[in-house]
Amino acid sequence: MKKILVLGGGADQKDLILDLKQRGYYTILIDYYQNPIAKNVADKHIQESTLDKEKVLKIAQLENVDNIITACTDQALLTVAYVAEKLNFPTQFSYQQALNITNKLYMKKIMWENGIPTSRYKCITDANEDISDLQFPLMVKPADCNGSFGVRKAENEEDFKTFFRQAVQLSRSKSAIVEEFKEGIEVGIDCYIIDGKSTILMMGQVNKKKIGDSVLLIFQTIIPALISDNVKCKIQNIANQIASSFNLNNTPLLIQTLVNGEDVNVIEFAARIGGASKHRTIRIKTGFDILHANIDSVFGFIPEVRTVHDSSYYSRNHVYTYPCVYDRVENCDVLIAENIIEEFIPYKTSGMLVEDSLASRDRIGSFLVKASSIVELNEKIRIAVDRLRVYDKDGNEVMRRDIFA
């Protein structure tokens, strides 16, 4: 039986492992948590960091695996590319390509050089560096970090210095990207690149909640995004520009944009499937199994991208809690039986710590809603938020309903 190393043990990687097992693979999971979601479906679990590329390489050699894979996560892509290159495994990216698409500095530089519309920026390694040519407010981000962790909005010089110090603590390269804040609605675009051309699968409006003075927390996506045909055309051109500029082929592509009227500005992108059960939303809405296709691409096969038309509205909603030791969520099955939600996907197991960073890693799960109109969609979301119950280890109800207010 062939063996494969899987990096990351979340809900998305659980689905990845299940697909790999159907293909006949013995799956070895690497995740630094003691009891990650995917542990119970993997054949073996090794508790190590997916970001330690030398340690992962050693594990791959000791376990004598035939390949290495991840899905729906940014930074583990770099480790996959490194190990695959060292061991001559089939892979979608070289190590340098993976650097270009996971390090925000490299990404911004290449976008800027190729005329892909994006905000002005600087890479900063010292809080005293001159940023006078950038206009506040500014977004401060670790140059190489997963998801939204460490991303803050600075309104002034004092904010900038505080958030910079936090960002470099999270960055492995001890650097941060500082870029001008752009107004607009955030639109996430999910594509698949075949033979250098991007096929757009789904576009959704990403809704955020301002928490305190600096945190913009992603809590919801509404699909489809209500944007003009002209904007859709611009997004298609941008997707093709990214594929060409970064030499991407046979891979998923996730683009984060800001749309202001008819203007489109790229925040960043990733050559991967979106996290937080995005692949499940794509499959339910379009009929295209992007996770299965991505595995095909890793193994060197070219998937066929075919979708079906669906005029329904969808919303993926993320559930957060106050800081706690998470225990359980209740009423999911009842809400599914009453056709209020389509599914609830847990992201944490009982006993996991939820911190107060309010980043994507703090979500305890998400639920998907489907409706025939925006009015019906919003009503179903309201009911689900009102009736879901999330408890910590002491029996306290800890769901952050205020985020949906």
VODREN-699588 format. One record per residue (C-alpha): residue number from 1; residue in three letters; chain; x, y, z. Coordinates in nm, 4 decimals, padded with zeros to 6 digits, always signed. Layout:
N
SITE  bakol  lumlum  fike        xx        yy        zz
SITE    NUM     ALA     A         X         Y         Z
...
END
This chain:
405
SITE  bakol  lumlum  fike        xx        yy        zz
SITE      1     MET     A  +00.0000  +00.0000  +00.0000
SITE      2     LYS     A  +00.1309  +00.3448  -00.0918
SITE      3     LYS     A  +00.1893  +00.5870  +00.1931
SITE      4     ILE     A  +00.1301  +00.9611  +00.1892
SITE      5     LEU     A  +00.2120  +01.2351  +00.4371
SITE      6     VAL     A  -00.0742  +01.4783  +00.5055
SITE      7     LEU     A  +00.0062  +01.8172  +00.6602
SITE      8     GLY     A  -00.2583  +01.9724  +00.8843
SITE      9     GLY     A  -00.5343  +01.8034  +01.0802
SITE     10     GLY     A  -00.8352  +02.0337  +01.0519
SITE     11     ALA     A  -01.1810  +01.9638  +00.9116
SITE     12     ASP     A  -01.0675  +02.0358  +00.5547
SITE     13     GLN     A  -00.7746  +01.7961  +00.5856
SITE     14     LYS     A  -01.0119  +01.5362  +00.7298
SITE     15     ASP     A  -01.2009  +01.5422  +00.3989
SITE     16     LEU     A  -00.8655  +01.5275  +00.2175
SITE     17     ILE     A  -00.7646  +01.2147  +00.4094
SITE     18     LEU     A  -01.0994  +01.0457  +00.3426
SITE     19     ASP     A  -01.0530  +01.1022  -00.0320
SITE     20     LEU     A  -00.6950  +00.9689  -00.0185
SITE     21     LYS     A  -00.8066  +00.6569  +00.1682
SITE     22     GLN     A  -01.0677  +00.5902  -00.1010
SITE     23     ARG     A  -00.7761  +00.5947  -00.3461
SITE     24     GLY     A  -00.6036  +00.3254  -00.1399
SITE     25     TYR     A  -00.3422  +00.5345  +00.0432
SITE     26     TYR     A  -00.2078  +00.4763  +00.3936
SITE     27     THR     A  -00.2293  +00.8249  +00.5467
SITE     28     ILE     A  +00.0179  +00.9673  +00.7978
SITE     29     LEU     A  -00.1039  +01.2921  +00.9517
SITE     30     ILE     A  +00.1284  +01.5612  +01.0866
SITE     31     ASP     A  -00.0356  +01.8178  +01.3154
SITE     32     TYR     A  +00.0928  +01.9874  +01.6306
SITE     33     TYR     A  -00.2357  +01.9411  +01.8204
SITE     34     GLN     A  -00.2729  +01.6312  +02.0359
SITE     35     ASN     A  -00.6252  +01.5561  +01.9123
SITE     36     PRO     A  -00.6893  +01.7338  +01.5810
SITE     37     ILE     A  -01.0184  +01.6850  +01.3990
SITE     38     ALA     A  -00.8598  +01.4631  +01.1308
SITE     39     LYS     A  -00.6802  +01.2309  +01.3724
SITE     40     ASN     A  -00.9644  +00.9780  +01.3923
SITE     41     VAL     A  -00.9643  +00.9144  +01.0144
SITE     42     ALA     A  -00.5865  +00.9046  +00.9575
SITE     43     ASP     A  -00.3971  +00.5765  +00.9812
SITE     44     LYS     A  -00.1238  +00.7395  +01.1904
SITE     45     HIS     A  -00.0789  +01.0742  +01.3654
SITE     46     ILE     A  +00.2579  +01.2374  +01.4366
SITE     47     GLN     A  +00.2406  +01.5398  +01.6657
SITE     48     GLU     A  +00.4780  +01.7893  +01.5041
SITE     49     SER     A  +00.4553  +02.1306  +01.3411
SITE     50     THR     A  +00.3741  +02.1336  +00.9704
SITE     51     LEU     A  +00.5905  +02.4467  +00.9372
SITE     52     ASP     A  +00.9172  +02.2759  +01.0399
SITE     53     LYS     A  +01.0233  +02.1692  +00.6931
SITE     54     GLU     A  +01.3428  +01.9891  +00.8032
SITE     55     LYS     A  +01.1567  +01.7825  +01.0616
SITE     56     VAL     A  +00.8821  +01.6991  +00.8120
SITE     57     LEU     A  +01.1479  +01.5969  +00.5574
SITE     58     LYS     A  +01.3032  +01.3642  +00.8153
SITE     59     ILE     A  +00.9637  +01.2109  +00.8942
SITE     60     ALA     A  +00.8961  +01.1569  +00.5220
SITE     61     GLN     A  +01.2282  +00.9737  +00.4903
SITE     62     LEU     A  +01.1836  +00.7646  +00.8061
SITE     63     GLU     A  +00.8279  +00.6662  +00.7109
SITE     64     ASN     A  +00.9352  +00.5968  +00.3510
SITE     65     VAL     A  +00.6310  +00.7755  +00.2088
SITE     66     ASP     A  +00.5458  +00.7954  -00.1604
SITE     67     ASN     A  +00.4219  +01.1551  -00.1568
SITE     68     ILE     A  +00.3267  +01.4541  +00.0574
SITE     69     ILE     A  +00.0170  +01.6736  +00.0361
SITE     70     THR     A  -00.1889  +01.9423  +00.2070
SITE     71     ALA     A  -00.5006  +02.1393  +00.1211
SITE     72     CYS     A  -00.6818  +02.4562  +00.2253
SITE     73     THR     A  -00.3891  +02.6069  +00.4178
SITE     74     ASP     A  -00.1176  +02.8543  +00.3161
SITE     75     GLN     A  +00.2077  +02.8007  +00.4987
SITE     76     ALA     A  +00.2099  +02.4194  +00.4879
SITE     77     LEU     A  +00.2282  +02.4541  +00.1070
SITE     78     LEU     A  +00.5858  +02.5744  +00.1519
SITE     79     THR     A  +00.6780  +02.2637  +00.3496
SITE     80     VAL     A  +00.5091  +02.0386  +00.0930
SITE     81     ALA     A  +00.7030  +02.2021  -00.1915
SITE     82     TYR     A  +01.0316  +02.1777  +00.0000
SITE     83     VAL     A  +00.9938  +01.8092  +00.0853
SITE     84     ALA     A  +00.8598  +01.7163  -00.2595
SITE     85     GLU     A  +01.1542  +01.8896  -00.4271
SITE     86     LYS     A  +01.4067  +01.7158  -00.1991
SITE     87     LEU     A  +01.2535  +01.3707  -00.2529
SITE     88     ASN     A  +01.1517  +01.4126  -00.6193
SITE     89     PHE     A  +00.7807  +01.3658  -00.5508
SITE     90     PRO     A  +00.5246  +01.4893  -00.8051
SITE     91     THR     A  +00.4008  +01.8328  -00.6967
SITE     92     GLN     A  +00.2204  +02.1431  -00.8231
SITE     93     PHE     A  +00.4887  +02.3958  -00.7275
SITE     94     SER     A  +00.8629  +02.4332  -00.7006
SITE     95     TYR     A  +00.9935  +02.5599  -00.3684
SITE     96     GLN     A  +01.0549  +02.9049  -00.5193
SITE     97     GLN     A  +00.6992  +02.9165  -00.6561
SITE     98     ALA     A  +00.5683  +02.8228  -00.3128
SITE     99     LEU     A  +00.7715  +03.1074  -00.1593
SITE    100     ASN     A  +00.6236  +03.3510  -00.4111
SITE    101     ILE     A  +00.2672  +03.2555  -00.3218
SITE    102     THR     A  +00.3005  +03.2164  +00.0568
SITE    103     ASN     A  +00.5290  +03.5082  +00.1466
SITE    104     LYS     A  +00.3285  +03.8299  +00.1193
SITE    105     LEU     A  +00.6393  +04.0343  +00.0347
SITE    106     TYR     A  +00.7261  +03.8221  -00.2690
SITE    107     MET     A  +00.3604  +03.8128  -00.3689
SITE    108     LYS     A  +00.3132  +04.1906  -00.3532
SITE    109     LYS     A  +00.6388  +04.2556  -00.5397
SITE    110     ILE     A  +00.5455  +04.0291  -00.8305
SITE    111     MET     A  +00.1893  +04.1654  -00.8453
SITE    112     TRP     A  +00.3205  +04.5234  -00.8511
SITE    113     GLU     A  +00.5769  +04.4450  -01.1220
SITE    114     ASN     A  +00.3137  +04.2794  -01.3427
SITE    115     GLY     A  +00.0496  +04.5490  -01.3183
SITE    116     ILE     A  -00.1947  +04.3493  -01.1066
SITE    117     PRO     A  -00.3992  +04.6143  -00.9214
SITE    118     THR     A  -00.3004  +04.6158  -00.5543
SITE    119     SER     A  -00.2446  +04.8783  -00.2853
SITE    120     ARG     A  +00.0862  +05.0562  -00.2246
SITE    121     TYR     A  +00.2999  +04.8801  +00.0339
SITE    122     LYS     A  +00.6325  +04.8468  +00.2106
SITE    123     CYS     A  +00.8127  +04.5572  +00.3722
SITE    124     ILE     A  +00.9230  +04.6661  +00.7208
SITE    125     THR     A  +01.1743  +04.5050  +00.9540
SITE    126     ASP     A  +01.2084  +04.7971  +01.1991
SITE    127     ALA     A  +00.9311  +04.9988  +01.3642
SITE    128     ASN     A  +01.1347  +05.3166  +01.3072
SITE    129     GLU     A  +01.1534  +05.2779  +00.9284
SITE    130     ASP     A  +01.0150  +05.5682  +00.7281
SITE    131     ILE     A  +00.6596  +05.5030  +00.6060
SITE    132     SER     A  +00.5744  +05.8664  +00.5344
SITE    133     ASP     A  +00.4992  +05.7946  +00.1682
SITE    134     LEU     A  +00.2098  +05.5677  +00.2734
SITE    135     GLN     A  -00.1221  +05.7168  +00.3827
SITE    136     PHE     A  -00.3069  +05.6088  +00.6971
SITE    137     PRO     A  -00.5059  +05.3989  +00.7691
SITE    138     LEU     A  -00.2639  +05.1127  +00.7052
SITE    139     MET     A  -00.3024  +04.7373  +00.7198
SITE    140     VAL     A  -00.0178  +04.5659  +00.9069
SITE    141     LYS     A  +00.0406  +04.1957  +00.8379
SITE    142     PRO     A  +00.3081  +03.9370  +00.9217
SITE    143     ALA     A  +00.4941  +03.8690  +00.5961
SITE    144     ASP     A  +00.4524  +03.4922  +00.6333
SITE    145     CYS     A  +00.1686  +03.3788  +00.8548
SITE    146     ASN     A  -00.1458  +03.1695  +00.8202
SITE    147     GLY     A  -00.4832  +03.3252  +00.7425
SITE    148     SER     A  -00.5844  +03.6472  +00.9166
SITE    149     PHE     A  -00.3635  +03.5896  +01.2218
SITE    150     GLY     A  -00.1822  +03.9087  +01.3210
SITE    151     VAL     A  -00.3547  +04.1326  +01.0639
SITE    152     ARG     A  -00.4433  +04.4723  +01.2119
SITE    153     LYS     A  -00.5668  +04.8102  +01.0888
SITE    154     ALA     A  -00.3529  +05.1024  +01.2066
SITE    155     GLU     A  -00.5144  +05.4461  +01.2153
SITE    156     ASN     A  -00.2011  +05.6357  +01.3202
SITE    157     GLU     A  +00.1727  +05.6114  +01.3898
SITE    158     GLU     A  +00.1239  +05.4806  +01.7434
SITE    159     ASP     A  -00.1054  +05.2013  +01.6201
SITE    160     PHE     A  +00.1440  +05.1155  +01.3476
SITE    161     LYS     A  +00.4324  +05.0659  +01.5884
SITE    162     THR     A  +00.2223  +04.8541  +01.8253
SITE    163     PHE     A  +00.0833  +04.6319  +01.5499
SITE    164     PHE     A  +00.4219  +04.6065  +01.3781
SITE    165     ARG     A  +00.5808  +04.4665  +01.6946
SITE    166     GLN     A  +00.2986  +04.2120  +01.7203
SITE    167     ALA     A  +00.3273  +04.1158  +01.3520
SITE    168     VAL     A  +00.7035  +04.0523  +01.3547
SITE    169     GLN     A  +00.6652  +03.8304  +01.6598
SITE    170     LEU     A  +00.4377  +03.6098  +01.4495
SITE    171     SER     A  +00.6529  +03.6238  +01.1358
SITE    172     ARG     A  +00.9229  +03.3615  +01.0844
SITE    173     SER     A  +01.1223  +03.6154  +00.8783
SITE    174     LYS     A  +01.0621  +03.8855  +01.1445
SITE    175     SER     A  +00.9154  +04.1198  +00.8858
SITE    176     ALA     A  +00.5773  +04.2756  +00.8152
SITE    177     ILE     A  +00.3894  +04.4048  +00.5143
SITE    178     VAL     A  +00.2430  +04.7510  +00.5609
SITE    179     GLU     A  -00.0057  +04.8568  +00.2946
SITE    180     GLU     A  -00.2576  +05.1323  +00.2408
SITE    181     PHE     A  -00.6116  +05.0491  +00.3445
SITE    182     LYS     A  -00.8640  +05.0462  +00.0598
SITE    183     GLU     A  -01.2367  +05.1022  +00.0915
SITE    184     GLY     A  -01.4848  +04.8637  -00.0703
SITE    185     ILE     A  -01.6687  +04.5382  -00.0271
SITE    186     GLU     A  -01.4474  +04.2328  -00.0001
SITE    187     VAL     A  -01.5126  +03.9721  -00.2673
SITE    188     GLY     A  -01.3531  +03.6286  -00.2527
SITE    189     ILE     A  -01.3065  +03.4495  -00.5843
SITE    190     ASP     A  -01.2550  +03.0747  -00.6169
SITE    191     CYS     A  -01.0953  +02.9542  -00.9409
SITE    192     TYR     A  -00.9286  +02.6544  -01.0934
SITE    193     ILE     A  -00.6360  +02.7004  -01.3317
SITE    194     ILE     A  -00.6001  +02.4561  -01.6194
SITE    195     ASP     A  -00.3414  +02.5119  -01.8944
SITE    196     GLY     A  -00.2733  +02.8611  -01.7648
SITE    197     LYS     A  -00.6352  +02.9807  -01.7794
SITE    198     SER     A  -00.8442  +03.0498  -01.4699
SITE    199     THR     A  -01.2016  +02.9227  -01.4568
SITE    200     ILE     A  -01.4048  +03.1145  -01.1976
SITE    201     LEU     A  -01.6170  +02.8763  -00.9901
SITE    202     MET     A  -01.7706  +03.1039  -00.7297
SITE    203     MET     A  -01.7632  +03.4655  -00.6091
SITE    204     GLY     A  -01.8838  +03.5644  -00.2649
SITE    205     GLN     A  -01.9043  +03.8797  -00.0566
SITE    206     VAL     A  -01.6928  +03.8431  +00.2567
SITE    207     ASN     A  -01.8465  +04.0154  +00.5590
SITE    208     LYS     A  -01.6329  +04.1327  +00.8505
SITE    209     LYS     A  -01.7078  +04.2609  +01.1982
SITE    210     LYS     A  -01.4977  +04.5362  +01.3531
SITE    211     ILE     A  -01.3878  +04.4218  +01.6978
SITE    212     GLY     A  -01.2289  +04.6949  +01.9055
SITE    213     ASP     A  -01.0232  +04.9510  +01.7183
SITE    214     SER     A  -00.8129  +04.7289  +01.4949
SITE    215     VAL     A  -00.9531  +04.3789  +01.4320
SITE    216     LEU     A  -01.1630  +04.3126  +01.1205
SITE    217     LEU     A  -01.3006  +03.9643  +01.1811
SITE    218     ILE     A  -01.4272  +03.7520  +00.8912
SITE    219     PHE     A  -01.7501  +03.5917  +01.0064
SITE    220     GLN     A  -01.9568  +03.5298  +00.6930
SITE    221     THR     A  -01.9619  +03.4926  +00.3152
SITE    222     ILE     A  -02.2700  +03.5610  +00.1012
SITE    223     ILE     A  -02.2827  +03.3871  -00.2385
SITE    224     PRO     A  -02.3142  +03.5121  -00.5067
SITE    225     ALA     A  -02.1493  +03.8517  -00.4685
SITE    226     LEU     A  -02.3714  +04.1238  -00.6131
SITE    227     ILE     A  -02.1279  +04.2914  -00.8521
SITE    228     SER     A  -02.1581  +04.4250  -01.2068
SITE    229     ASP     A  -02.0739  +04.2346  -01.5237
SITE    230     ASN     A  -01.7926  +04.4831  -01.5849
SITE    231     VAL     A  -01.6386  +04.4016  -01.2467
SITE    232     LYS     A  -01.6767  +04.0285  -01.3176
SITE    233     CYS     A  -01.4873  +04.0794  -01.6438
SITE    234     LYS     A  -01.2085  +04.2659  -01.4608
SITE    235     ILE     A  -01.1849  +03.9868  -01.2044
SITE    236     GLN     A  -01.1558  +03.7263  -01.4807
SITE    237     ASN     A  -00.8687  +03.9223  -01.6374
SITE    238     ILE     A  -00.6973  +03.9558  -01.2992
SITE    239     ALA     A  -00.7276  +03.5811  -01.2366
SITE    240     ASN     A  -00.5597  +03.5106  -01.5698
SITE    241     GLN     A  -00.2904  +03.7717  -01.4949
SITE    242     ILE     A  -00.2098  +03.5997  -01.1657
SITE    243     ALA     A  -00.1866  +03.2589  -01.3331
SITE    244     SER     A  +00.0522  +03.3991  -01.5950
SITE    245     SER     A  +00.2638  +03.6203  -01.3659
SITE    246     PHE     A  +00.3223  +03.3445  -01.1100
SITE    247     ASN     A  +00.3425  +03.0603  -01.3663
SITE    248     LEU     A  +00.0587  +02.8698  -01.2006
SITE    249     ASN     A  -00.0994  +02.5695  -01.3680
SITE    250     ASN     A  -00.3329  +02.2846  -01.2715
SITE    251     THR     A  -00.4086  +02.4308  -00.9303
SITE    252     PRO     A  -00.6871  +02.5954  -00.7343
SITE    253     LEU     A  -00.6669  +02.9736  -00.6985
SITE    254     LEU     A  -00.8249  +03.1802  -00.4208
SITE    255     ILE     A  -00.8234  +03.5592  -00.4706
SITE    256     GLN     A  -00.9199  +03.8208  -00.2116
SITE    257     THR     A  -01.0279  +04.1505  -00.3662
SITE    258     LEU     A  -01.1839  +04.4802  -00.2670
SITE    259     VAL     A  -01.4520  +04.6123  -00.5048
SITE    260     ASN     A  -01.5341  +04.9827  -00.4881
SITE    261     GLY     A  -01.7844  +05.0751  -00.7593
SITE    262     GLU     A  -01.6188  +04.9529  -01.0789
SITE    263     ASP     A  -01.2654  +04.9378  -00.9325
SITE    264     VAL     A  -01.1057  +04.6093  -00.8276
SITE    265     ASN     A  -00.8068  +04.5913  -00.5939
SITE    266     VAL     A  -00.6308  +04.2625  -00.5069
SITE    267     ILE     A  -00.5594  +04.2195  -00.1354
SITE    268     GLU     A  -00.3754  +03.8900  -00.1796
SITE    269     PHE     A  -00.4247  +03.5442  -00.3249
SITE    270     ALA     A  -00.3354  +03.1830  -00.2578
SITE    271     ALA     A  -00.2800  +02.8919  -00.4961
SITE    272     ARG     A  -00.4988  +02.6669  -00.2858
SITE    273     ILE     A  -00.8584  +02.5941  -00.1935
SITE    274     GLY     A  -01.0074  +02.8354  +00.0588
SITE    275     GLY     A  -01.0188  +02.7128  +00.4159
SITE    276     ALA     A  -01.3176  +02.6955  +00.6504
SITE    277     SER     A  -01.5027  +02.4303  +00.4444
SITE    278     LYS     A  -01.4879  +02.6348  +00.1218
SITE    279     HIS     A  -01.4467  +02.3182  -00.0861
SITE    280     ARG     A  -01.7751  +02.1865  +00.0544
SITE    281     THR     A  -01.9588  +02.5081  -00.0378
SITE    282     ILE     A  -01.8160  +02.4930  -00.3915
SITE    283     ARG     A  -01.9218  +02.1303  -00.4334
SITE    284     ILE     A  -02.2746  +02.1904  -00.2995
SITE    285     LYS     A  -02.3293  +02.5012  -00.5132
SITE    286     THR     A  -02.1531  +02.4076  -00.8389
SITE    287     GLY     A  -02.1300  +02.0290  -00.8386
SITE    288     PHE     A  -01.7517  +02.0531  -00.8875
SITE    289     ASP     A  -01.5418  +01.8615  -00.6326
SITE    290     ILE     A  -01.2459  +02.0992  -00.6106
SITE    291     LEU     A  -01.0765  +01.8975  -00.3351
SITE    292     HIS     A  -01.0832  +01.5790  -00.5452
SITE    293     ALA     A  -00.9583  +01.7763  -00.8463
SITE    294     ASN     A  -00.6732  +01.9231  -00.6427
SITE    295     ILE     A  -00.5575  +01.5763  -00.5395
SITE    296     ASP     A  -00.5628  +01.4721  -00.9053
SITE    297     SER     A  -00.3457  +01.7735  -00.9891
SITE    298     VAL     A  -00.0916  +01.6909  -00.7172
SITE    299     PHE     A  -00.0595  +01.3406  -00.8619
SITE    300     GLY     A  +00.0001  +01.4814  -01.2106
SITE    301     PHE     A  -00.3461  +01.4333  -01.3598
SITE    302     ILE     A  -00.5415  +01.7160  -01.5244
SITE    303     PRO     A  -00.8958  +01.7350  -01.3827
SITE    304     GLU     A  -01.1981  +01.8336  -01.5874
SITE    305     VAL     A  -01.3595  +02.1520  -01.4584
SITE    306     ARG     A  -01.7368  +02.1230  -01.5046
SITE    307     THR     A  -02.0029  +02.3074  -01.3076
SITE    308     VAL     A  -02.3821  +02.3229  -01.2941
SITE    309     HIS     A  -02.5925  +02.6392  -01.2695
SITE    310     ASP     A  -02.7544  +02.7053  -00.9334
SITE    311     SER     A  -02.9531  +03.0254  -00.8736
SITE    312     SER     A  -02.9822  +02.9721  -00.4972
SITE    313     TYR     A  -02.8207  +03.1965  -00.2375
SITE    314     TYR     A  -02.5697  +03.0512  +00.0063
SITE    315     SER     A  -02.3958  +03.1734  +00.3193
SITE    316     ARG     A  -02.1092  +03.0157  +00.5118
SITE    317     ASN     A  -02.1091  +03.1504  +00.8701
SITE    318     HIS     A  -01.8211  +03.1111  +01.1157
SITE    319     VAL     A  -01.8836  +03.0508  +01.4844
SITE    320     TYR     A  -01.6543  +03.2128  +01.7405
SITE    321     THR     A  -01.6529  +03.1957  +02.1192
SITE    322     TYR     A  -01.5155  +03.3953  +02.4068
SITE    323     PRO     A  -01.1734  +03.2684  +02.5306
SITE    324     CYS     A  -01.2310  +02.9272  +02.6858
SITE    325     VAL     A  -01.1538  +02.5582  +02.6837
SITE    326     TYR     A  -01.4037  +02.4439  +02.4213
SITE    327     ASP     A  -01.6293  +02.1458  +02.4889
SITE    328     ARG     A  -01.9236  +02.1075  +02.2491
SITE    329     VAL     A  -02.1872  +02.2606  +02.0234
SITE    330     GLU     A  -02.5565  +02.1669  +02.0414
SITE    331     ASN     A  -02.8732  +02.1925  +01.8256
SITE    332     CYS     A  -02.6945  +02.1366  +01.4920
SITE    333     ASP     A  -02.8893  +01.8203  +01.4081
SITE    334     VAL     A  -03.2226  +01.9880  +01.4858
SITE    335     LEU     A  -03.1413  +02.2864  +01.2632
SITE    336     ILE     A  -03.0412  +02.0531  +00.9792
SITE    337     ALA     A  -03.3602  +01.8455  +01.0206
SITE    338     GLU     A  -03.5711  +02.1646  +01.0053
SITE    339     ASN     A  -03.3908  +02.2757  +00.6860
SITE    340     ILE     A  -03.2542  +02.5879  +00.8560
SITE    341     ILE     A  -02.8913  +02.4948  +00.7861
SITE    342     GLU     A  -02.7388  +02.2518  +00.5351
SITE    343     GLU     A  -02.4502  +02.1378  +00.7551
SITE    344     PHE     A  -02.2390  +02.2267  +01.0565
SITE    345     ILE     A  -01.8663  +02.1542  +01.0314
SITE    346     PRO     A  -01.6645  +02.1515  +01.3575
SITE    347     TYR     A  -01.3108  +02.2942  +01.3532
SITE    348     LYS     A  -01.2150  +02.2102  +01.7097
SITE    349     THR     A  -01.2407  +01.9041  +01.9304
SITE    350     SER     A  -01.3389  +01.8986  +02.2968
SITE    351     GLY     A  -01.0629  +02.0269  +02.5231
SITE    352     MET     A  -00.9030  +02.2635  +02.2721
SITE    353     LEU     A  -00.8138  +02.6110  +02.3892
SITE    354     VAL     A  -00.9813  +02.9100  +02.2230
SITE    355     GLU     A  -00.7664  +03.2199  +02.2630
SITE    356     ASP     A  -00.8633  +03.5851  +02.2391
SITE    357     SER     A  -00.6721  +03.6640  +01.9160
SITE    358     LEU     A  -00.9984  +03.6569  +01.7136
SITE    359     ALA     A  -00.8283  +03.5127  +01.4056
SITE    360     SER     A  -00.9491  +03.2386  +01.1715
SITE    361     ARG     A  -00.7779  +02.9745  +01.3859
SITE    362     ASP     A  -01.0139  +03.0601  +01.6751
SITE    363     ARG     A  -01.3296  +02.9462  +01.4928
SITE    364     ILE     A  -01.4921  +02.6448  +01.6536
SITE    365     GLY     A  -01.6970  +02.5623  +01.3436
SITE    366     SER     A  -01.9126  +02.6949  +01.0614
SITE    367     PHE     A  -02.2631  +02.6409  +00.9283
SITE    368     LEU     A  -02.3916  +02.6642  +00.5722
SITE    369     VAL     A  -02.7299  +02.8130  +00.4835
SITE    370     LYS     A  -02.9129  +02.7828  +00.1500
SITE    371     ALA     A  -03.2162  +02.9869  +00.0408
SITE    372     SER     A  -03.4094  +03.1028  -00.2649
SITE    373     SER     A  -03.3816  +03.4720  -00.1735
SITE    374     ILE     A  -03.1646  +03.7076  +00.0334
SITE    375     VAL     A  -03.4576  +03.7676  +00.2703
SITE    376     GLU     A  -03.4988  +03.3942  +00.3360
SITE    377     LEU     A  -03.1199  +03.3555  +00.3706
SITE    378     ASN     A  -03.0962  +03.6252  +00.6357
SITE    379     GLU     A  -03.3902  +03.4843  +00.8297
SITE    380     LYS     A  -03.2362  +03.1355  +00.8362
SITE    381     ILE     A  -02.9044  +03.2792  +00.9543
SITE    382     ARG     A  -03.0862  +03.4684  +01.2323
SITE    383     ILE     A  -03.2623  +03.1530  +01.3498
SITE    384     ALA     A  -02.9417  +02.9477  +01.3437
SITE    385     VAL     A  -02.7453  +03.2084  +01.5405
SITE    386     ASP     A  -03.0262  +03.2333  +01.7951
SITE    387     ARG     A  -03.0608  +02.8581  +01.8489
SITE    388     LEU     A  -02.7038  +02.7249  +01.8302
SITE    389     ARG     A  -02.5512  +02.6575  +02.1715
SITE    390     VAL     A  -02.1768  +02.6390  +02.2320
SITE    391     TYR     A  -02.0379  +02.5318  +02.5718
SITE    392     ASP     A  -01.7005  +02.5374  +02.7398
SITE    393     LYS     A  -01.5637  +02.2711  +02.9760
SITE    394     ASP     A  -01.7317  +02.4395  +03.2747
SITE    395     GLY     A  -02.0753  +02.4282  +03.1091
SITE    396     ASN     A  -02.0846  +02.7994  +03.0272
SITE    397     GLU     A  -02.2532  +02.9138  +02.7036
SITE    398     VAL     A  -01.9719  +03.0950  +02.5171
SITE    399     MET     A  -02.0863  +03.1678  +02.1593
SITE    400     ARG     A  -02.0068  +03.5197  +02.0303
SITE    401     ARG     A  -02.3521  +03.6125  +01.8942
SITE    402     ASP     A  -02.2585  +03.9800  +01.8986
SITE    403     ILE     A  -02.0466  +03.9222  +01.5894
SITE    404     PHE     A  -02.3652  +03.8627  +01.3861
SITE    405     ALA     A  -02.5466  +04.1683  +01.5237
END
